[in-house]
């Protein structure tokens, strides 16, 4: 049986630019297998959104995950792909 991997990411800033942070949750089927986040200091909302996605993707690659569904609410990223 093939596993179903899902990555949920988000990022945001208080002000734009402003204090910002990002995070991710990685699931195999419906089980949480990894999560993380970063305080980014002063950055824009877009930088925080992209950094959350990059952080999650890097950690998925470390786990040798090659087939991954990504879920995020960044209109900029979704429309760019």
Backbone as a chain_set.jsonl record, in Angstrom:
{"seq": "XXXXXXXXXXXXXXXXXXXXXXXXXXXXXXXXXXXXXXXXXXXXXXXXXXXXXXXXXXXXXXXXXXXXXXXXXXXXXXXXX", "coords": {"N": [[0.84, -1.187, 0.0], [0.565, 2.201, -0.842], [1.693, 5.104, 0.822], [-0.061, 8.082, 1.742], [0.997, 11.221, 1.583], [0.845, 14.371, 3.157], [1.344, 17.851, 3.253], [1.006, 20.63, 5.223], [1.218, 24.084, 5.28], [2.006, 27.38, 6.53], [2.374, 30.919, 6.867], [3.028, 34.162, 8.208], [2.826, 37.714, 8.889], [2.996, 40.316, 11.301], [1.965, 43.211, 10.506], [3.303, 44.577, 7.491], [6.102, 45.027, 5.994], [6.808, 43.135, 9.02], [6.96, 41.683, 12.357], [7.417, 38.26, 11.936], [6.526, 34.816, 11.207], [6.609, 31.259, 10.525], [5.325, 27.98, 9.678], [4.933, 24.359, 9.557], [3.149, 21.255, 9.027], [3.449, 17.82, 8.69], [2.028, 14.97, 7.352], [1.577, 11.437, 7.274], [-0.559, 9.414, 5.676], [-3.115, 9.733, 7.859], [-1.637, 10.393, 10.034], [0.337, 12.424, 12.081], [3.631, 13.106, 11.311], [5.747, 14.839, 11.384], [6.685, 18.169, 12.285], [7.191, 21.718, 12.364], [8.619, 25.014, 12.803], [9.475, 28.496, 12.382], [10.648, 31.513, 13.84], [10.871, 34.471, 12.191], [11.702, 37.076, 12.424], [11.838, 40.414, 11.214], [10.007, 40.556, 8.336], [8.227, 40.213, 5.206], [4.786, 39.255, 4.629], [4.64, 37.582, 2.378], [7.255, 36.519, 2.221], [7.258, 35.043, 4.593], [5.245, 33.148, 4.033], [6.366, 31.73, 1.812], [8.714, 30.791, 3.053], [7.7, 29.038, 4.986], [6.643, 27.015, 3.32], [9.002, 26.158, 2.0], [10.518, 25.248, 4.19], [8.919, 23.083, 5.06], [8.988, 21.452, 2.731], [11.751, 20.853, 2.554], [12.095, 19.293, 4.85], [10.403, 17.172, 4.252], [11.794, 16.082, 2.082], [14.111, 15.223, 3.422], [13.077, 13.029, 4.671], [12.836, 11.376, 2.585], [10.538, 11.536, 1.055], [8.752, 11.532, -1.863], [6.406, 11.904, -3.202], [3.954, 14.107, -2.703], [1.259, 15.894, -1.36], [0.466, 19.258, -1.186], [-0.797, 21.738, 0.969], [-1.917, 24.969, 1.325], [-2.57, 28.437, 2.052], [-1.695, 30.596, 0.638], [-2.261, 32.814, -1.788], [-0.502, 33.935, -3.626], [1.562, 31.977, -3.909], [0.119, 29.684, -4.707], [-1.085, 30.478, -7.125], [1.202, 30.885, -8.586], [2.215, 28.428, -9.171]], "CA": [[0.0, 0.0, 0.0], [1.304, 3.453, -0.88], [1.29, 6.105, 1.796], [-0.55, 9.365, 1.266], [1.682, 12.255, 2.35], [0.26, 15.702, 3.065], [2.095, 18.923, 3.898], [0.247, 21.845, 5.48], [2.144, 25.15, 5.645], [1.472, 28.731, 6.642], [3.289, 31.944, 7.339], [2.368, 35.446, 8.304], [3.559, 38.788, 9.56], [2.206, 41.334, 11.988], [2.445, 44.34, 9.727], [3.85, 44.036, 6.251], [6.748, 43.991, 6.8], [6.657, 43.141, 10.471], [7.362, 40.432, 13.006], [6.827, 37.18, 11.144], [6.82, 33.428, 11.557], [6.034, 30.278, 9.611], [5.318, 26.636, 10.204], [4.435, 23.268, 8.706], [2.766, 19.964, 9.588], [3.604, 16.773, 7.69], [1.244, 13.786, 7.699], [1.565, 10.215, 6.469], [-1.965, 9.047, 5.794], [-3.679, 10.738, 8.759], [-0.783, 10.436, 11.223], [1.345, 13.474, 12.095], [4.976, 12.518, 11.398], [6.76, 15.881, 11.577], [6.192, 19.544, 12.285], [8.211, 22.678, 12.75], [8.355, 26.407, 12.504], [10.563, 29.453, 12.604], [10.43, 32.941, 14.005], [11.675, 35.033, 11.108], [12.056, 38.474, 12.644], [11.154, 41.343, 10.32], [9.895, 40.181, 6.929], [6.885, 40.392, 4.664], [3.9, 38.104, 4.656], [5.009, 36.672, 1.291], [8.472, 35.805, 2.626], [6.863, 34.066, 5.616], [4.518, 32.058, 3.37], [7.331, 30.934, 1.049], [9.638, 30.127, 3.974], [6.977, 27.899, 5.554], [6.601, 25.956, 2.308], [10.368, 25.651, 1.8], [10.878, 24.484, 5.394], [8.206, 21.806, 5.009], [9.507, 20.634, 1.63], [13.088, 20.361, 2.92], [11.962, 18.21, 5.822], [9.835, 16.023, 3.542], [12.898, 15.477, 1.314], [14.979, 14.506, 4.374], [12.41, 11.756, 4.956], [12.793, 10.67, 1.311], [9.19, 11.594, 0.504], [8.834, 11.999, -3.245], [5.058, 12.18, -3.681], [3.457, 14.902, -1.592], [0.215, 16.884, -1.607], [0.717, 20.448, -0.371], [-1.972, 22.536, 1.279], [-1.545, 26.266, 1.86], [-3.563, 29.453, 1.71], [-1.034, 31.725, -0.004], [-2.704, 33.003, -3.166], [0.688, 34.199, -4.443], [2.254, 30.727, -4.208], [-0.771, 28.772, -5.422], [-1.25, 30.94, -8.497], [2.507, 30.855, -9.257], [2.576, 27.052, -9.499]], "C": [[0.885, 1.25, 0.0], [0.774, 4.411, 0.164], [0.831, 7.373, 1.096], [0.078, 10.443, 2.154], [1.054, 13.616, 2.086], [1.122, 16.687, 3.852], [1.196, 20.143, 4.013], [1.234, 22.915, 5.942], [1.398, 26.473, 5.767], [2.576, 29.658, 7.109], [2.55, 33.257, 7.392], [3.248, 36.46, 8.998], [2.569, 39.745, 10.2], [2.688, 42.668, 11.456], [3.069, 43.762, 8.467], [4.819, 45.04, 5.629], [6.496, 44.184, 8.295], [7.194, 41.85, 11.055], [6.662, 39.278, 12.304], [7.297, 35.816, 11.613], [6.184, 32.523, 10.514], [6.069, 28.906, 10.266], [4.779, 25.637, 9.208], [4.043, 22.074, 9.562], [2.82, 18.951, 8.46], [2.906, 15.502, 8.185], [1.538, 12.646, 6.74], [0.222, 9.561, 6.721], [-2.6, 10.09, 6.729], [-2.868, 10.873, 10.047], [0.267, 11.544, 11.082], [2.721, 12.838, 12.262], [6.062, 13.561, 11.603], [6.074, 17.24, 11.592], [7.329, 20.456, 12.693], [7.811, 24.083, 12.376], [9.559, 27.263, 12.819], [10.001, 30.823, 12.915], [11.386, 33.617, 13.035], [12.148, 36.462, 11.366], [11.243, 39.357, 11.715], [11.182, 40.818, 8.884], [8.47, 40.437, 6.47], [6.073, 39.114, 4.817], [4.288, 37.092, 3.571], [6.262, 35.878, 1.63], [8.121, 34.732, 3.65], [6.14, 32.881, 4.987], [5.475, 31.148, 2.603], [8.272, 30.164, 1.971], [8.972, 28.927, 4.638], [6.916, 26.727, 4.59], [7.981, 25.335, 2.116], [10.801, 24.798, 2.986], [10.206, 23.114, 5.379], [8.722, 20.889, 3.921], [10.882, 20.058, 1.946], [12.99, 19.195, 3.893], [11.303, 16.985, 5.211], [10.923, 15.315, 2.73], [13.857, 14.71, 2.219], [14.403, 13.139, 4.714], [12.223, 10.926, 3.691], [11.389, 10.592, 0.721], [9.285, 12.222, -0.878], [7.468, 12.323, -3.853], [4.293, 12.83, -2.535], [2.37, 15.857, -2.067], [0.426, 18.042, -0.644], [-0.558, 21.263, -0.236], [-1.518, 23.838, 1.93], [-2.544, 27.297, 1.384], [-2.942, 30.678, 1.04], [-1.465, 31.817, -1.465], [-1.513, 33.214, -4.093], [1.364, 32.888, -4.845], [1.367, 29.82, -5.072], [-0.922, 29.192, -6.88], [0.063, 30.911, -9.277], [2.866, 29.45, -9.712], [1.784, 26.493, -10.648]], "O": [[1.845, 1.333, 0.765], [-0.435, 4.52, 0.372], [1.282, 7.69, -0.005], [-0.264, 10.564, 3.33], [0.767, 13.971, 0.942], [1.568, 16.397, 4.962], [0.683, 20.635, 3.008], [1.998, 22.692, 6.881], [0.324, 26.664, 5.198], [3.58, 29.224, 7.674], [1.553, 33.444, 6.695], [4.265, 36.127, 9.606], [1.461, 39.953, 9.706], [3.706, 43.194, 11.908], [3.333, 42.561, 8.403], [4.395, 45.844, 4.799], [6.044, 45.234, 8.752], [7.796, 41.033, 10.358], [5.448, 39.316, 12.101], [8.305, 35.676, 12.307], [5.34, 32.95, 9.726], [6.748, 28.695, 11.271], [4.243, 25.999, 8.161], [4.537, 21.901, 10.676], [2.287, 19.203, 7.379], [3.164, 15.026, 9.291], [1.725, 12.861, 5.542], [-0.097, 9.195, 7.852], [-2.605, 11.268, 6.375], [-3.362, 11.408, 11.04], [0.994, 11.598, 10.09], [2.961, 12.116, 13.23], [7.187, 13.212, 11.959], [5.018, 17.428, 10.988], [8.31, 20.017, 13.294], [6.795, 24.308, 11.718], [10.525, 26.817, 13.437], [9.004, 31.247, 12.33], [12.588, 33.353, 13.063], [12.93, 36.997, 10.579], [10.073, 39.072, 11.458], [12.25, 40.657, 8.293], [7.613, 40.833, 7.26], [6.609, 38.042, 5.096], [4.268, 35.885, 3.814], [6.323, 34.68, 1.354], [8.641, 33.619, 3.575], [6.388, 31.734, 5.36], [5.402, 29.926, 2.732], [8.593, 29.007, 1.698], [9.618, 27.898, 4.832], [7.113, 25.579, 4.988], [8.109, 24.111, 2.075], [11.391, 23.734, 2.8], [10.849, 22.101, 5.653], [8.882, 19.688, 4.141], [11.15, 18.897, 1.639], [13.726, 18.217, 3.768], [11.611, 15.862, 5.61], [10.968, 14.085, 2.695], [14.364, 13.658, 1.828], [15.144, 12.201, 5.011], [11.542, 9.9, 3.709], [11.089, 9.67, -0.038], [9.833, 13.313, -1.04], [7.393, 12.95, -4.909], [4.017, 12.19, -1.52], [2.546, 16.552, -3.068], [0.551, 17.84, 0.564], [-1.3, 21.451, -1.201], [-0.826, 23.827, 2.949], [-3.281, 27.063, 0.426], [-3.613, 31.699, 0.892], [-1.073, 30.985, -2.284], [-1.513, 32.726, -5.223], [1.704, 32.711, -6.015], [1.834, 29.256, -6.061], [-0.891, 28.346, -7.774], [0.043, 30.912, -10.507], [3.741, 29.29, -10.563], [1.985, 25.341, -11.033]]}, "num_chains": 1, "name": "protein.A"}
